[in-house]
Amino acid sequence: EVMEILEESLDDDALPFDDVNFSSGVMSIVTRDHGVWIINKHSASRQIWLSSPKSGPNKFEYSPEQGKWISEREDRTRMHDLLVSEISDILGREFKFTQEF
């Protein structure tokens, strides 16, 4: 489950987040200097919606062929790759999730 991977990977005191909260299928990642990320799993549409202070709003659908969550945007970015890039920018070093998704 992607939300469990996110929670497990991001709820780490060594990361520069002021708060990481997961409740009712919605995760919020708060940073004082970089803004707030909201990740929301929409069961009815089978999508994950991401609101990012760096890349803006985005919707991701699961691709069974790739086994990954893929953006609806024209660039078809994987959610995993987008979040790794944004978190790595904040940290100033490469960030890795516990698993790809």
Secondary structure as the mmCIF struct_conf table of DSSP 4:
data_model
#
loop_
_struct_conf.conf_type_id
_struct_conf.id
_struct_conf.beg_label_comp_id
_struct_conf.beg_label_asym_id
_struct_conf.beg_label_seq_id
_struct_conf.end_label_comp_id
_struct_conf.end_label_asym_id
_struct_conf.end_label_seq_id
HELX_RH_AL_P HELX_RH_AL_P1 VAL A 2 LEU A 10
TURN_TY1_P TURN_TY1_P1 ASP A 13 ALA A 14
BEND BEND1 LEU A 15 LEU A 15
BEND BEND2 ASP A 18 ASP A 18
STRN STRN1 ASP A 19 SER A 23
TURN_TY1_P TURN_TY1_P2 SER A 24 GLY A 25
STRN STRN2 VAL A 26 THR A 31
TURN_TY1_P TURN_TY1_P3 ARG A 32 HIS A 34
STRN STRN3 GLY A 35 HIS A 42
TURN_TY1_P TURN_TY1_P4 SER A 43 ARG A 46
STRN STRN4 GLN A 47 SER A 52
TURN_TY1_P TURN_TY1_P5 PRO A 53 SER A 55
STRN STRN5 GLY A 56 SER A 63
TURN_TY1_P TURN_TY1_P6 PRO A 64 GLY A 67
STRN STRN6 LYS A 68 SER A 71
BEND BEND3 GLU A 72 ARG A 73
TURN_TY1_P TURN_TY1_P7 GLU A 74 ASP A 75
STRN STRN7 ARG A 78 ARG A 78
HELX_RH_AL_P HELX_RH_AL_P2 MET A 79 LEU A 91
TURN_TY1_P TURN_TY1_P8 GLY A 92 GLY A 92
BEND BEND4 ARG A 93 ARG A 93
BEND BEND5 THR A 98 GLN A 99
#
